[in-house]
Amino acid sequence: MSRKQLDRTLLVLAALVAFALPLVVTSPTYLQILILLFFYAYLTTSWNLVGGFAGVLPLGHSVFVGIGAYTSSILTLQYGVSPWIGMLAGGVLAAIIGMVIGLPTFRMRGAYFCLCTIAFAEGIRVMVENIDNIGPLHINGPRGLLIPLKDPSFWNYQFMSKLPYYYIILILLILVLGLTWFISRSKIGYYLAAGGEEPEAAAALGINVANYKLFAMAMSCFLTALAGTFYAQLMLYFYPKGLMGLDLSFEIAFIALIGGRGTIAGPVIGALLLRPLNEFTRIYLSDMLPGLHLVIFGLILILVMLYLPKGLTAPLAAIYDRLARKITVQGDAK
């Protein structure tokens, strides 16, 4: 068995296990935990398109989750549009706003870029939190939006059990991972990497670094907004501070940095580690110290940056490479 065949076999097995998991895990509580795990892996993978491959560090992506949730929910509540159509509309709106934010901020670097993305995100959140109506659109200010129950159906994006939500977010995660894999191995991915690591050298070679970063930003924002619609339909209630606050933005970035920024598997590995930890601290320790999970994430991030600057993916990839070599050598010997 060659290395490529081994990689494909393991990926197919992982996908089959993920699809078959609900046959074993039937508890709605555990299914909800798995749904949220896939949800955060999806969010972080979407963020990784710009935060990993483009070499910048945006810290305001929660605002695009909110844009997706608000757009689809308002279209559904006020105009009777299916959330599936609203999901696409929210994605397009988020992509446009992302490019508007990216045009001035991509001229900055390092901490200045991070601070600008935080400022834009917080500005939009505060605006949403303090306004009840934008023209004919009712956003209900800090009270948020409550989505009423409808007849369970695919078109209404509401179901009787957690199982359809599980498969929807799993399919979305597989699609965004496939898109990330394709981009990372395409000309666009190489240009993004070059522009992120050495922008002056890339520009000297004729690469329009700003345009490729704007493309990555638009794609990342579009995909992130799709997750906002999913979250709104899963929870049926959301409010600005909970969905668009900086906590979510920081958590997405922490997951990517700890798992392995700019890698395919990093967001998934980071989510597998940090989401259960977050749930544990939220359930057992949040009463003692609110926001403790972010403190723990920060400590883990410090340790990872000191001893594993490329994230947890690097040592795991090294272990996998050694095992793969042994397996392929044994297969050739036979």
Long-range contacts (C-beta under 8 A, 24 or more apart in sequence): 1-327, 1-328, 1-331, 2-328, 3-324, 3-328, 6-324, 6-327, 6-328, 7-324, 15-174, 18-170, 19-167, 19-170, 22-163, 22-166, 22-167, 28-161, 28-162, 31-162, 31-163, 31-166, 32-162, 33-275, 33-276, 33-279, 34-166, 35-162, 35-165, 35-166, 35-169, 35-234, 36-275, 36-279, 37-271, 37-272, 37-275, 37-276, 38-166, 38-169, 38-170, 38-172, 38-173, 38-271, 39-169, 39-227, 39-230, 39-231, 39-234, 40-251, 40-252, 40-255, 40-271, 40-274, 40-275, 41-173, 41-255, 41-267, 41-268, 41-270, 41-271, 41-272, 42-169, 42-172, 42-173, 42-176, 42-223, 42-227, 43-224, 43-227, 43-252, 44-252, 44-255, 44-256, 44-259, 44-266, 44-267, 44-270, 44-271, 45-173, 45-176, 45-177, 45-180, 45-267, 45-268, 46-176, 46-220, 46-223, 46-224, 46-227, 47-220, 47-224, 47-252, 47-253, 47-256, 47-267, 48-180, 48-220, 48-256, 48-261, 48-262, 48-263, 48-266, 48-267, 49-180, 49-183, 49-216, 49-219, 49-220, 49-223, 50-213, 50-216, 50-217, 50-219, 50-220, 51-220, 51-253, 51-256, 51-261, 52-256, 52-261, 52-262, 52-263, 52-266, 53-183, 53-184, 53-189, 53-192, 53-193, 53-196, 53-216, 53-262, 54-192, 54-195, 54-196, 54-212, 54-213, 54-216, 54-217, 55-192, 55-193, 55-195, 55-196, 55-197, 55-262, 56-106, 56-113, 56-196, 56-213, 57-113, 57-114, 57-253, 58-113, 58-114, 58-117, 58-217, 58-253, 59-114, 59-117, 59-118, 59-121, 59-246, 59-249, 59-250, 59-253, 60-101, 60-117, 60-118, 60-119, 60-120, 60-121, 60-122, 60-246, 60-249, 61-121, 61-220, 61-221, 61-224, 61-248, 61-249, 61-252, 61-253, 62-121, 62-125, 62-243, 62-244, 62-245, 62-246, 62-247, 62-248, 62-249, 62-252, 63-120, 63-121, 63-124, 63-125, 63-244, 63-249, 64-94, 64-97, 64-98, 64-221, 64-224, 64-225, 64-228, 65-224, 65-225, 65-227, 65-228, 65-231, 65-243, 65-244, 65-248, 66-124, 66-125, 66-128, 66-228, 66-238, 66-240, 66-243, 66-244, 67-93, 67-94, 67-97, 67-124, 67-225, 67-228, 68-94, 68-224, 68-225, 68-226, 68-227, 68-228, 68-229, 68-232, 69-145, 69-228, 69-229, 69-231, 69-232, 69-238, 69-243, 70-128, 70-139, 70-145, 70-228, 71-225, 71-229, 72-228, 72-229, 72-232, 72-233, 73-145, 73-147, 73-229, 73-232, 73-238, 74-137, 74-138, 74-139, 74-145, 76-147, 77-138, 77-145, 77-147, 77-148, 78-136, 78-137, 78-138, 82-155, 82-156, 82-157, 83-156, 83-157, 83-229, 83-232, 83-233, 84-155, 84-157, 86-229, 87-225, 87-226, 87-229, 87-230, 90-225, 90-226, 90-228, 90-229, 91-221, 91-222, 91-223, 91-225, 91-226, 92-222, 93-225, 94-221, 94-222, 94-224, 94-225, 94-228, 95-218, 95-219, 95-221, 95-222, 95-225, 96-218, 97-124, 97-221, 98-217, 98-218, 98-220, 98-221, 98-222, 99-214, 99-217, 99-218, 99-221, 101-217, 102-213, 102-214, 102-217, 102-218, 103-214, 106-210, 106-213, 106-214, 106-217, 118-246, 118-249, 121-244, 121-246, 121-249, 122-246, 124-244, 125-240, 125-241, 125-244, 125-245, 128-240, 128-244, 129-240, 129-241, 141-240, 142-239, 142-240, 142-241, 143-239, 144-237, 144-238, 144-239, 144-240, 144-242, 144-243, 145-232, 145-237, 145-238, 145-239, 146-236, 146-237, 147-232, 147-233, 147-236, 147-237, 149-236, 157-229, 157-233, 158-233, 158-236, 165-230, 165-233, 165-234, 168-230, 169-230, 172-226, 172-227, 172-230, 173-268, 176-223, 177-264, 177-268, 179-223, 180-264, 181-264, 183-219, 184-264, 188-212, 188-215, 192-216, 193-262, 247-291, 247-294, 250-294, 250-297, 251-278, 251-293, 251-294, 251-297, 254-294, 254-297, 254-298, 254-300, 254-301, 257-301, 257-304, 257-305, 257-311, 258-297, 258-300, 258-301, 258-304, 258-311, 258-312, 259-311, 259-312, 259-313, 260-310, 260-311, 260-312, 260-313, 260-314, 261-311, 263-311, 263-313, 265-313, 265-316, 265-317, 266-311, 266-312, 266-313, 269-311, 269-312, 269-313, 269-316, 270-311, 270-312, 273-312, 274-300
